[in-house]
Amino acid sequence: MFEYAAETLLTDLKKSLKMPLFGNTFSPKKIPPRKSASLSSLHTLDRSTREIELGLEYGPPVMNLGGQSWKFEEGQWISESGGNTSSREVQRLKKRNVQLEEENNLLKLKIEVLLDMLTETTVEYHMIEKEVEDIKTQHRRKK
């Protein structure tokens, strides 16, 4: 009997501790539908009207650096204004730069081969020198 009374008291306590404000289940508030994505009417205009109204011209990007005008065409920046160097001169210098880099790499490889040869020759020289010393010491012992 005592156990039944304790269980009933515990159940009543649990019920009284529940918060009626939150309820038993989670039910979020309904979200109002979104408004239009863009409030601008520019997307309704055709391209020519937009260009006239806003001055938009679609073309390759252009920038000015050091008094020279450069245009980005076909993946490369090309000089438009007559500055210190022409685009032909730049292309010639780039080609020469590639040639010099290749020559530099070849010379580095040759230096590495020559150092290997020098190391090998030095080792052989020391081995021969040691053999000569050994022969001299053997010859002295025989005398």
ROPA-438345 format. One record per residue: y, z, x of N, C-alpha, C, CB in turn; residue in three letters; residue number from 1. Coordinates in pm, whole numbers. Each point is the difference from the previous one (the first is absolute). Glycine has a CB too. Layout:
- n.py; n.pz; n.px; ca.py; ca.pz; ca.px; c.py; c.pz; c.px; cb.py; cb.pz; cb.px; aa; i
- Y; Z; X; Y; Z; X; Y; Z; X; Y; Z; X; ALA; NUM
...
//
This chain:
- n.py; n.pz; n.px; ca.py; ca.pz; ca.px; c.py; c.pz; c.px; cb.py; cb.pz; cb.px; aa; i
- -118; 0; 82; 118; 0; -82; 125; 0; 87; -126; 119; -180; MET; 1
- 119; -41; 285; 113; 8; 89; 27; -135; 67; -51; 244; 39; PHE; 2
- -57; -316; -2; 14; -131; 64; 64; -100; -95; -201; 49; 142; GLU; 3
- 161; -47; -269; 56; -91; -98; 148; 25; -19; -222; -12; -114; TYR; 4
- 264; 134; 113; 140; 36; -18; 81; -45; 121; -65; 198; -143; ALA; 5
- 6; -186; 263; 70; -41; 122; 18; -151; 1; -95; 197; 124; ALA; 6
- -10; -271; -167; 10; -147; -2; 104; -45; -102; -241; -18; 69; GLU; 7
- 245; 81; -183; 97; -35; -103; 141; 28; 48; -170; 49; -178; THR; 8
- 188; 62; 243; 130; 36; 53; 45; -101; 107; -48; 243; -49; LEU; 9
- -45; -284; 135; 29; -97; 105; 37; -135; -58; -158; 121; 152; LEU; 10
- 85; -164; -256; 30; -127; -65; 137; 4; -65; -244; -36; -39; THR; 11
- 276; 145; -28; 131; 14; -64; 112; -1; 105; -105; 131; -188; ASP; 12
- 80; -70; 302; 100; 4; 107; 25; -139; 56; -71; 234; 55; LEU; 13
- -38; -310; -36; 13; -137; 51; 81; -86; -96; -218; 24; 119; LYS; 14
- 193; -10; -250; 72; -78; -100; 148; 36; 0; -208; -14; -138; LYS; 15
- 238; 142; 156; 139; 42; -5; 76; -43; 126; -67; 195; -144; SER; 16
- -6; -217; 256; 64; -42; 124; 26; -150; 5; -110; 190; 113; LEU; 17
- 50; -269; -201; 24; -144; -1; 144; -24; -39; -241; -49; -59; LYS; 18
- 303; -46; 125; 139; -30; -26; 9; -110; -105; 65; 69; 234; MET; 19
- -12; -39; -350; 9; -100; -104; 100; -110; 35; -62; 176; -167; PRO; 20
- 149; -152; 261; 100; -98; 38; -65; -125; 58; 163; 186; 43; LEU; 21
- -265; -170; 40; -66; -112; 65; -116; -56; -79; 69; 97; 215; PHE; 22
- -133; -21; -295; -114; -46; -78; -123; -11; 86; 153; -122; -151; GLY; 23
- -262; 78; 91; -127; -10; 70; -14; -130; 78; -100; 143; -175; ASN; 24
- 159; -252; 128; -17; -129; 66; 134; -50; 52; -197; -53; -148; THR; 25
- 188; -32; 248; 120; -58; 60; 36; -127; -76; -56; 97; 227; PHE; 26
- 173; -100; -285; 44; -121; -71; 144; -27; 40; -157; 44; -196; SER; 27
- 175; -139; 290; 135; -29; 48; 86; -66; -108; -92; -23; 232; PRO; 28
- 220; 34; -214; 96; -59; -92; -6; -151; 11; 149; 203; 18; LYS; 29
- -133; -272; -127; -1; -147; 1; 121; -51; 77; -122; -6; -223; LYS; 30
- 98; -95; 309; 106; -57; 81; 60; -119; -76; -112; 75; 216; ILE; 31
- 245; -84; -224; 60; -113; -70; -23; -129; 78; 173; 152; -101; PRO; 32
- -181; -267; 35; -21; -127; 70; 118; -30; 93; -137; -85; -193; PRO; 33
- 108; 10; 302; 103; -34; 97; 97; -100; -58; -160; 44; 186; ARG; 34
- 281; -37; -130; 100; -99; -37; -25; -126; 80; 170; 179; -57; LYS; 35
- -93; -281; 36; -13; -127; 70; 8; 24; 150; 101; -124; -195; SER; 36
- -179; 50; 273; -6; 18; 144; 134; -31; 65; -244; -56; -4; ALA; 37
- 315; -42; -44; 126; -39; 60; 106; -8; -108; -118; -125; 183; SER; 38
- 231; 185; -156; 111; -8; -95; 88; -121; 30; -5; 250; -26; LEU; 39
- -25; -319; 135; 78; -117; 39; -52; -123; -71; 48; 103; 223; SER; 40
- 45; -193; -254; -41; -125; -65; -13; -113; 101; 114; 74; -209; SER; 41
- -109; -43; 340; -8; -104; 102; -134; -73; -3; 155; 132; 140; LEU; 42
- -260; -62; -178; -132; -63; 0; -11; -107; -108; -97; 212; 89; HIS; 43
- 187; -210; -185; -6; -102; -106; 72; -128; 41; -11; 182; -170; THR; 44
- 95; -175; 273; 75; -119; 44; -89; -88; 87; 217; 129; -10; LEU; 45
- -194; -260; 4; -75; -89; 88; 64; 3; 140; -67; -149; -197; ASP; 46
- 1; 89; 293; 40; 11; 140; 139; -56; 25; -239; -15; 63; ARG; 47
- 269; -102; -117; 130; -62; 25; 114; 85; -56; -109; -227; -4; SER; 48
- 88; 286; -111; 104; 86; -60; 20; 124; 86; -58; -85; -231; THR; 49
- -50; 143; 280; 12; 117; 87; 76; -35; 127; -215; 90; -92; ARG; 50
- 186; -207; 152; 69; -42; 122; 148; -16; -27; -206; -115; 80; GLU; 51
- 242; 58; -195; 142; -19; -33; 67; 134; -25; -52; -225; -99; ILE; 52
- -12; 309; 21; 59; 129; -38; 10; 97; 118; -91; -33; -228; GLU; 53
- -13; 42; 306; -6; 102; 104; 18; -54; 142; -148; 124; -151; LEU; 54
- 152; -255; 166; 15; -57; 133; -124; 11; 84; 238; 54; -14; GLY; 55
- -354; -48; -49; -124; 12; 76; -44; -137; 48; -67; 202; -134; LEU; 56
- 46; -214; 264; -55; -123; 56; -126; 37; 74; 229; -109; 20; GLU; 57
- -336; 42; -55; -127; 28; 66; -17; -99; 113; -101; 92; -213; TYR; 58
- 86; -42; 331; -20; -84; 117; -48; 86; 114; 178; -161; -75; GLY; 59
- -190; 101; 193; -47; 79; 114; 104; 105; 38; -134; -196; 82; PRO; 60
- 89; 311; -32; 94; 104; 41; 83; -46; 119; -157; 175; -84; PRO; 61
- 284; -134; 87; 92; -36; 107; 67; 128; 49; 40; -234; -98; VAL; 62
- -22; 243; 231; 70; 116; 55; 85; -43; 118; -185; 153; -76; MET; 63
- 285; -71; 108; 88; -26; 114; -22; 107; 105; 170; -111; -148; ASN; 64
- -198; 68; 270; -19; 91; 113; 80; -52; 118; -231; 66; -81; LEU; 65
- 321; 13; 130; 75; -37; 121; 74; -131; -15; -167; 122; 132; GLY; 66
- 220; -149; -248; 76; -123; -21; -87; -121; -30; 170; 94; 149; GLY; 67
- -298; -77; -155; -90; -111; -31; -59; 20; -138; -53; -32; 244; GLN; 68
- 38; -77; -316; -62; 5; -131; -146; -42; 15; 221; -51; -117; SER; 69
- -312; 133; 59; -143; -25; 10; -59; -14; -139; -12; 126; 217; TRP; 70
- -78; -224; -234; -68; -23; -127; -150; 15; 21; 185; -156; -79; LYS; 71
- -252; 221; -17; -144; 21; 9; -70; -112; -74; 30; 251; 17; PHE; 72
- -96; -340; 57; -71; -113; -60; -138; -13; 63; 218; -118; -44; GLU; 73
- -318; 102; -42; -139; -24; 44; -47; 107; 99; 34; -246; -36; GLU; 74
- 2; 371; 10; -50; 111; 81; 73; 24; 130; -213; -47; -101; GLY; 75
- 326; -24; 126; 75; 20; 124; 149; 4; -29; -181; -115; 130; GLN; 76
- 254; 189; -46; 146; 3; -11; 55; -116; 82; 3; 252; -33; TRP; 77
- 79; -334; -30; 56; -120; 64; 151; 13; 0; -197; -144; -73; ILE; 78
- 259; 115; 188; 145; 9; 13; 65; -116; -75; -23; 115; 224; SER; 79
- 126; -81; -304; 72; -104; -74; 133; -34; 65; -110; 78; -208; GLU; 80
- 176; 20; 268; 131; -24; 57; -11; -34; 148; 102; 155; -168; SER; 81
- -4; -222; 219; 1; -37; 141; 48; 116; 84; 41; -239; -60; GLY; 82
- -127; 325; 100; 36; 115; 82; -27; -30; 146; -51; 155; -190; GLY; 83
- 12; -55; 264; -28; -15; 142; -123; -85; 26; 107; 221; 40; ASN; 84
- -209; -211; -124; -123; -75; 20; -37; -75; -127; -78; 168; 171; THR; 85
- 18; -284; -152; -45; -78; -116; -144; 37; -32; 156; -190; 59; SER; 86
- -201; 147; -174; -138; 31; -38; -99; -72; 92; 74; 32; -239; SER; 87
- -35; -149; 288; -88; -70; 96; -13; 82; 128; 68; -224; -95; ARG; 88
- 45; 278; 140; -2; 81; 122; -86; 124; -19; 228; -85; 59; GLU; 89
- -219; 148; -175; -81; 118; -29; -148; -37; 2; 187; 98; -139; VAL; 90
- -222; -210; 76; -141; -44; -1; -48; -31; 142; 32; -95; -231; GLN; 91
- 54; 32; 312; -36; -31; 138; -22; 130; 79; 131; -216; -11; ARG; 92
- -44; 313; -10; -13; 128; 71; -125; 76; -44; 248; 10; 20; LEU; 93
- -281; -17; -149; -122; 65; -47; -123; -64; 64; 112; 54; -218; LYS; 94
- -112; -186; 227; -114; -71; 62; -11; 37; 148; 27; -190; -164; LYS; 95
- 87; 196; 232; 0; 37; 141; -48; 144; 18; 189; -162; 42; ARG; 96
- -149; 249; -132; -43; 139; 4; -152; 11; -11; 220; 69; -101; ASN; 97
- -280; -146; 10; -146; 1; -16; -67; -49; 129; 24; -41; -249; VAL; 98
- 32; -66; 310; -57; -51; 125; 5; 106; 110; 70; -233; -65; GLN; 99
- 45; 302; 75; 14; 101; 103; -93; 119; -23; 238; -70; 29; LEU; 100
- -260; 106; -154; -94; 109; -31; -142; -39; 41; 146; 74; -192; GLU; 101
- -184; -199; 164; -134; -46; 40; -14; -1; 151; -14; -139; -208; GLU; 102
- 118; 92; 278; -4; -2; 146; -7; 143; 55; 131; -215; 1; GLU; 103
- -58; 305; -61; -2; 141; 42; -140; 59; -17; 243; 23; -64; ASN; 104
- -307; -51; -49; -137; 50; -22; -97; -56; 103; 50; 20; -245; ASN; 105
- -35; -148; 279; -87; -62; 100; 21; 65; 136; 5; -217; -126; LEU; 106
- 121; 242; 163; 27; 64; 129; -53; 143; 5; 203; -143; 22; LEU; 107
- -195; 216; -132; -58; 134; -5; -150; -4; 22; 181; 71; -157; LYS; 108
- -247; -170; 96; -144; -15; 18; -33; -32; 146; -22; -79; -239; LEU; 109
- 101; -9; 302; -24; -34; 140; 17; 122; 90; 77; -235; -46; LYS; 110
- 23; 316; 18; 22; 122; 80; -119; 94; -14; 249; -21; -30; ILE; 111
- -300; 33; -91; -116; 87; -22; -121; -50; 78; 87; 58; -228; GLU; 112
- -110; -190; 228; -113; -57; 75; 19; 22; 148; -34; -173; -178; VAL; 113
- 156; 151; 228; 26; 21; 143; -20; 147; 41; 162; -192; -6; LEU; 114
- -120; 285; -79; -22; 142; 32; -149; 34; 2; 221; 55; -104; LEU; 115
- -297; -114; 13; -145; 22; 2; -61; -55; 130; -6; -13; -251; ASP; 116
- 51; -106; 292; -52; -60; 124; 38; 86; 121; 16; -230; -102; MET; 117
- 107; 282; 104; 44; 84; 111; -83; 129; 6; 232; -95; -20; LEU; 118
- -258; 153; -95; -81; 122; -5; -140; -27; 53; 132; 81; -197; THR; 119
- -191; -191; 155; -135; -35; 45; -3; -23; 151; -48; -102; -224; GLU; 120
- 147; 32; 276; 8; -27; 144; 19; 129; 80; 95; -227; -49; THR; 121
- -11; 316; -4; 24; 127; 68; -128; 83; 6; 239; -4; -77; THR; 122
- -315; 7; -31; -126; 74; -3; -98; -60; 102; 37; 58; -244; VAL; 123
- -46; -191; 247; -90; -65; 97; 42; 31; 143; -43; -184; -164; GLU; 124
- 174; 182; 190; 51; 31; 134; -40; 141; 42; 193; -157; -37; TYR; 125
- -175; 254; -55; -35; 139; 33; -151; 15; 23; 197; 80; -136; HIS; 126
- -276; -154; 58; -146; 8; 21; -38; -57; 136; -36; -19; -247; MET; 127
- 96; -93; 285; -29; -62; 131; 47; 93; 112; 21; -232; -100; ILE; 128
- 96; 288; 82; 53; 94; 100; -95; 120; 19; 235; -71; -60; GLU; 129
- -289; 121; -49; -94; 112; 8; -129; -42; 72; 95; 95; -215; LYS; 130
- -143; -216; 185; -120; -50; 67; 24; -12; 151; -66; -124; -210; GLU; 131
- 184; 75; 247; 32; -14; 143; 2; 138; 66; 135; -209; -48; VAL; 132
- -77; 307; -19; 4; 137; 55; -141; 55; 13; 226; 37; -104; GLU; 133
- -311; -63; 4; -139; 48; 8; -74; -65; 117; 0; 34; -250; ASP; 134
- 21; -163; 270; -67; -70; 111; 50; 56; 134; -23; -210; -142; ILE; 135
- 152; 236; 152; 56; 56; 124; -61; 137; 30; 215; -124; -40; LYS; 136
- -227; 208; -65; -56; 134; 24; -149; -10; 39; 166; 100; -167; THR; 137
- -239; -194; 108; -142; -19; 38; -11; -51; 143; -59; -48; -240; GLN; 138
- 147; -40; 277; -1; -56; 135; 32; 109; 104; 69; -226; -93; HIS; 139
- 23; 316; 63; 35; 109; 91; -117; 97; 17; 240; -21; -70; ARG; 140
- -315; 42; -38; -113; 92; 6; -110; -55; 91; 54; 80; -232; ARG; 141
- -70; -213; 229; -104; -60; 82; 31; 9; 147; -51; -154; -186; LYS; 142
- 173; 159; 223; 38; 3; 142; -26; 131; 62; 168; -164; -45; LYS; 143
//
